[in-house]
Amino acid sequence: MPRYKLTLEYDGTLFAGWQFQTDRDTVQGVLKTALTALCGHDVKVAGAGRTDAGVHALGQVAHVDLEKDWRPDRVRDALNAHLRPHAVAVLSTEKVADDFDARFSAKKRHYLYRIANRRPDLTLDRLRAWRVPRRLDAEAMHEAAQRLVGQHDFTTFRSTECQAKSPVKTLDRLDVSREGEEVIIRTSARSFLHNQVRSMVGSLALVGDGKWSADDLGAALAARARAACGEVAPPEGLYLVRVDY
């Protein structure tokens, strides 16, 4: 059976995350339903990563095996027709080797977090960014963020429900910059722990607000204790941007 790589975009606002659930809409669930409608039989969907409820994606990746040898563009267009009106779109579809795996073949994952740093309430971006009304020092946040780059035990920034076998991860990038009224955090790694990005962002916001120093962030990392973590940033500001293979 031919294997297809799907690149997906979605608004996570109305979804209970990526992972299939029997009683709630999930991205994996509606994609499986669309594939069943297209193929007439159940199709297994494997994703590059599990995004939480409310988290968005600009470039999530999944793979599927189809019994029929379809043209990739026909698979894309047919799936998009069956996915409506859900806020999920298949951006591209391509045939890949049988040993391609959306999760295990991934070399690097890239995430973006948007902080709307303004006093007025959000309207258009209400569920697409985290509004922080106090002025944040993005330069101080970026300087402190470099304490987290590299290989570390990220227990402090790991959900208590995380199922990863080890808390040790290698963070390749954690950059903070200001773009007008937005503070943008960009981070890259081969893989992340559950809630790691949102936990790091919440602690960096404390640095930007002047409540923590770079040394405080370093001490939180060294503590290897969840209680040392700052506020966990809300899901609506987080985007899975791209997965590299």
N, C-alpha and C positions, 0 to 999 in steps of 0.2 A: 504494500500500500504506500502511495506517495506521502511524504511528510511535508507539511507546510509550516512556515514561520509567519506568524501574524504580528504586526506592530499595531498597537491599539492606543487610542486616546479616549479618556473618559473623565467626566465630572463625577467625583465620588460622593457628592452631597447626599443623594438619595439611596446610596448603596450601603449595605452592612459590610463593606470591605470587598476584597477580591474573593476570598475563599467561599466555596459553595456552602449554602445553608438551606435546609429543607423548607424553612418557614419564612425566610426573608430574601429580598432581592439582593443578589451579589453580582459582581461583574462576571465572575466565572460562571455563575448560574445562568444569566441571561445569554451569555455567549454559547453555552451548551444547548440552550433551548433553540437558539438561532441555527446552530449546526444540525440539530435534530430535524428542524423544519426543512433545511436544505438537503440533507442526505437521506432522511427517512429512517434513521437508526441512531442509537446513542453514540456519541463521540466523546472520547476522553480529551480534556483540555488541561495542559500543563503550562503554568505560568512561570515567569522569571522570578517573581517575588510576590509576597502577600501584602498588599496595601491595606491599611486599616480603614474602618468606616470613616467617611468624610475626606479621605486622602484622594488626590487627583493624579492623573497620569497623562503625560504628553507623549510617552514612548514606552509603554509597557509591552512586553513581548510574551507570546505564547506559542506553543506548537501543537499541532493536531495531525493525526493520521486519517486520511480519507480513503474509502474503498475505491472511489472513482478518480480517475486522473483528469482533474479539472485544470483549465487555464488559470493561473494565479489571479489575473484581474477579474475573472468571472467569480471566483471564490470571494474576493474582496467585495465586489458590488452586490452579490447575492446575500452575503452576510449582513451588509449594511442595510439592505432592504428588510431583512428579518429582525434586525436589532431595533428598528424604529418602534416606538418613540423613545426608547431608553437613550440616555446621554452617553452612549458608547459608539465609537466609530473605528472601523478597521482602516488604518491609514495605508497599509501596504501588505501584500501577501507574496511570498516567494517560496519556491520549492527548495528544500534543503536535503542534505544527506540523512540517511536513516539514523545515524548516531548523533545528530544534532539534538540537544536538549535545552529548552529555554532556560531552565534553572542551572543545571550543572555545567553547561558549556559557556556560561557567562564569565567574562574576564573582569568586567568592571560595571558598577551601577552608579548612576549620577542622579542626585536629588537636588531640588531647589526648594528653599523656604522663603516665603514672602511675608514680611512684617510691614503693615501699613502704619507708618509712624506719624499719625496726625490726630488732632483733637476731634474733628467732626466724625460722626458715625459713618460707617461704610454703607453704601447703597448697592452699586453694581458689584462690588467685590466683597459683599458682606459674608459670603460663605466660601471665599477664595483667597482670603488673607487674614492674618491675625492683626487686629488693630491694637496698637500700643500708643496711648495718647501722650505719654511723657517722651521728651526728646531723648533719643538714644545716641550714644557715642559709638558710631560704627567703627571708627579707627581703633578704639580701645577694645571693641569686641573682636576685631580681626587679629589684633596683637595677641589677645588672650587665647583665641581659637587655635593658634599655632602650638599651644601646649598639648593639644589633643591629637595633632597630626603624628603619624607613625604607628608602630605596633604597641598596643597597651592592653591591659585588662580593663575593659569598659563596664565592669559590674555596676558602677555608680549610675551609668547611663543606660541601663538595661532593665526592661520591664520584669517584674517578678514572675510574670507568666511566660517569659521567653523560654523557648524550647531548644535553643542552640546548645550544643554539647559543651562549648567553651565560650567564656566571655572575652577571650583574646581576639582582637581584630586589628587589621592594619588600615588606618585611615590615610588615604593618599592625598586628600585635599579637604580643607575647611576654610573657605574664604568668605569674608563679610565685607560688603560694600554698600554705600548709600547711592540710590538713584532717585533724586528728588525727595519725595515724601515716603519712599520705600527703602527699607533696609533688606538687602538680599543676601541670603546665606546659600552658598553652593558647596556641595560636598560630594566626594567620590571615594569609592572603595570597592573591592571585589564583592564584599557582602557586608550587611549590617545586622546588628542585633535588633530584636523587637523593641520599638520605641526609641532606638538609639538617637536618630536624628532629632526628633522632637524633644528629647531630653537634653541634648546638647544645646539646641536652640533656646530652650527655656532658661538654662543656666547662663548662656551668653547674654541673654536679655538683662539678667541681673548685673552683668558687667557693664553693659551699655547704659544702665540706669544709675550706675555709680554705687550700687549696693555691694558688689563683689569686685575684687581686683583680679588680675591675671593669676596672682599667687593663690587666691581663694579657689579659682577654677582648677588650678593644678592640684591643690590640696583635696578638692572633691574627687578628682580622678584617682589620686593616690589612696584615698580612703577605701576604695573598692567596696562601697556600701551604698545601697539604694537610698538610704536616708540622707546621704550627703548631697543628693541631686537637688537642683533647684526646681522651680515649677516646670512641669511638662507642657510644652507649647501645644496648642490645640491642633487638630488634624487638618483644618481647612486651609492652612497656609502651606501645606506640604505637597510637592509634585514629584513624581518619578519622571525624570526628564528623558533618560536614555539608558539603554543597556548595550554594552560593547561585547563583541564576540571575536 
